[in-house]
Amino acid sequence: MYHNPVLLKQSVDDLVTNPDGIYVDCTFGGGGHSREILSRLSDKGRLFSFDQDLDALKNTIDDPRFTLVNQNFRFLENSLLMYGVSQVDGVLADLGVSSHQFDEADRGFSTRSNAPLDMRMNVMQNLDAKRVINEYEESELADLFYHYGELREARKLAREIVHHRKTKSIDTTEDLKKLFSYIPPHKVNKFYAQLFQAIRIEVNQELEVLKEMLVQAFNVLKPEGRLVVISYHSLEDRLVKRFLKNGMFEGEPERDIYGNYKKAFELIKSKAIIPDDREIEENSRARSAKMRTGIKV
């Protein structure tokens, strides 16, 4: 299976309220969410799905209501305009890395396989993990390890990488992991997950892209249109939670004449939806998922 969609029924239940409407799936992948959305639409409904990964294009759906856009979802608004669409009824984004990207060893996403340091979701872009590890300044590496990987020993890790690469290039995931072979066995899995997450976020500019998508999703949503986001780590979830609350990522939101904060969305539920035990047992990658849904005010 290319990708096992997480929170499939719950997300599409929240998303689709108008069978005749226009919907967006920001992360097509294997097409699981897209197929479920199409099953809820009438002949008048339309679905636009985005994916920048060339591998995902092989999963396209033969349906006149469906359009697959080979673009990063940071270009959501302009891409829809090219198809004559300025407003939609709902936007779904299942963030993170697909099962296929993790399982394809040569993509370099997985901590379990020895592969070239790559981690690009769009294989056509220039920046990859090898360039980050071998060319970034020590201070830049320390910052991304601390902010994107939430690694407390970020400065030490950056220093060790810079020291090693003076004599030999760090070309593969195994080269990188060997530098930190001293990590205690009971901590090693979490450590490498955080390290690889930090590098991957930098390579793909994931947090900046997420911010751009959320703003554009708000712009294209009709009043009472729905935004459904499934995130997989706290950095993403904090951005989504704050944006759904007041349409901002930082600073203080505006108040109305009565002193109340202006809302961007009404939340369907105040707390995030998480997969149940059965789904986690069937799909271990669902264990960190959190889903939030907002209705545009």
N, C-alpha and C positions, 0 to 999 in steps of 0.2 A: 504494500500500500504506500502511495506517494506521501500521504499525510492523513492522519486520523483527526478529523476536526473536533475541537474541544467545545463543550457546552453547546452542542449543535442545536438541539431542540429549544433550549432556553433562550439562546441568542436570537434565533429566527422568530420565536414567539414574540419576543420584545420588539423586534424590528418591523415586521410586516403587519401593518394595520389596514392597508388599502390594496386589495388584489389588483386594482387597475393602476397602481402607482409605479413610480420610477425609483429604483433602489441601486445602491452602490456597495459592492464588496471590495474593500481596499486591498485585500490580501488573498488573491485567488488560490494560489498554491495548487493543491490537488483538486480543487473545485467542490469540496464537500459542502461548505456553507452555500456556495452559489447554487448548487443543485437543489438544496433544500429551499432556498429562497424561490427559485423558479417553480418549485412544486406548489408554492402558495399563491402564485400569480395567475391572473386570468390571461386571456389572449391579448388584452390591451396593455398588460404590465410590461416593464422593461427592466433589465438588469445590466449594469456596467461594472465589470470586474477589472481590477488593476493587479498587475504583477510585473516587476522589473526583471525577474529571473527568467532567462530564456528557456530553462528546463520546464517551467510551468506552462509554457505555450503548447506543449505536447498534450496537455489535459483539456484543451478547449472543448466547449460544449456546442453541439450542433443544434441550435435552437434560434429561431428568428427573433426571439425576444432578448437574446443575449449578445453582448459585445465584450470582448476581451481586449483591454488596453495594455499594451506592453510599455508601461511607464511606472516610475516610482510614484507612490501616492502623494508625494509632495507637490505633484502637478495636477492634483485632483480637479481644481476649479477650471483651469484653462483647458484641460483635456475634455471635460464635459462640454464646455462651450463649443469645442470643435465639432461635437455631435449635435449642436443646437439645443443643449440642455443647460438651463440656468438654475433650476430648482428641482429638488428631489424629495421623496417622502421618507427616506431613511438611509443611513450610512452605517455599515458594519466594518470594524477593523479587528482582525485577530492577529495581534502583534507577535513579534519574535521570529524565531527560526523554524522552518518547517521540518517535519520528520525526515523528508527527503534530503534536505540540506545537511542535517546532522549525519544521516546514514551514508551519504556519498563521501567517502573518506578523503578523496582528493580535494574537496572544498575547504578542508582545514577547520571546520567548525567544531568538530568533536574532540574532546579530551582523550578519547579512547584509542584513536588511530594515529599512526605516524603519517603525516602528510605535509605538503608544502604549506608554509604560512600564508594563507590566502584570506579566507573569511569574507569574501565579497559576495553580497547578495546579487549585485549586478556585475557579472564577470567582465563587462566592457569598461568599467571605470579603472582609473590608474592606481588609486590608492589601495593597497592591500596590507595585510598584517605584516608581511616581511618588511615593507617600507617603514611602517610604524615602529617596529622593534629595532631596525637597524639604522634608521635615519633621524628619528625624533631626538630632541635634546633630553638630557636627563630630567630636567624640571618638567618638561611636557609629559614624559612617561610617568613620573611620580604623580602628577595631577590627574591623569586619566585613570591610573590604578586606584587612586584615592576616591575620586568622584564617581567613576563609572563602575569600579569593582568593589568599592567600599572596603578596601584593604588597608588596614591600619599601618602595615609595614611598607607602605608604598615607596617611600624614599629609598629604603634599603633595596627593594626589588629593582628599582630603576638604576641604582648605582651598580648593582651586580651585572645587569644587562649591558650597561655602557662599558664596564670594565672588560667583560668577556668579548664583546664585539670588536674591541681594538685589535685583537689578534685573529679572530675568526668570525665570519658572518654567521648569523643565526638564521637558518634557512627553513627549518621544519618544526613542526609542533614538538617532536621529540627533542630536537636541539634546545628548544625553550624549556621544556620540562626538566631536562637534565640539570639545568642551572639551579633548580630548586629541589633537588633530590633529598635535601636534609629535612623537608617538611615531614612532621610526624605522620605515620600511616593513618591515624584516626582523623587527621585534618586534611589529608591530601585531596580527597574528592571535592570538598567544598572550596579549598584553596584554588584548584585549577579551574573550577567552574566560575569563580569570581574573576580570576585572571583572564580567562578566555572571554568572558562577558565584557570586561572592560575594553579589551582590544577590538572585539567585534563591534561594540557600540561606536568606537572611534572610527573604524574603517567605514562603517555605513552611515555615520552621522545620525544614529537612530533617534536620539532625543530631539535634535533640532528638526529632523524630518517629521517626527510625531507632532511637535508643536505646530508646524506649518499645516499638517493635515487637519488637526483639530480646528484651527481657525478657519480653514477653507470649508470644512464640513459644516461648521456653523453658518458660513456665508451661503452655502447652497441649499441648506435645509429649509423647507417650507415651515411656516409657523405650525407647531405641534408635530413637526417631523422628528424622527428619533435617531439618536446617535448611540450605537452600541459598541463598546470597546472591551476587548479581552486582552489583559496584560499579564506578564509573566515574571516581573520583578518589581521591587518597590520603587525604583526610579521612574519607570513608566507609570505605575499606578498612582503615584503622587501627582504627576502632571495631569493625568486624566481626571482624578478626583477633584483637583483644584479648578480645572477648566470647567468641568460640569457644574461646579458650585457657583462660580461667578464669571466665567468667560475669560479668566486671566491666569497667568502662570506665576506672577509675582506682583508685589505691591498691593495697595488697598483698592478695592472696587468702588465705583461711584455709589452714592446713596441717592434715593429719591427725595422728594420734598418733605417726606415724613421721617427721614433719617434711616430708612430701611435700605439694605444692600440691594442693588439691582441684580436680579437673577438672569442668567443666560439660559438655564435649563431647570426644569422640575425633575427631580430624581424619582424614578419608579420605586426604588428602594434605597433607604439611607445607607445600608451596608452592601458591600460587594457580594455578588453571587459566586460561590465556589463549587467545583465539581463534587459530587457525592462519592462515597467510598467505592461504589461499584465502578464508576467511570475511571477513577484513579487506578483501581486494580486492573482494568482493561487497558488503560493507556497511562503509563507512569508519567509521561510528560505533561499530563493535565494537573499534576499535584500542586503546582505553584500558580495556577491560573486564577485570575480574579476578573469578574465581568461587572461592568457598570453601565447603566442605561439612563440617558437623559432625554426629556421631551423639550424641544425648543420652545421657549416662552414667546 
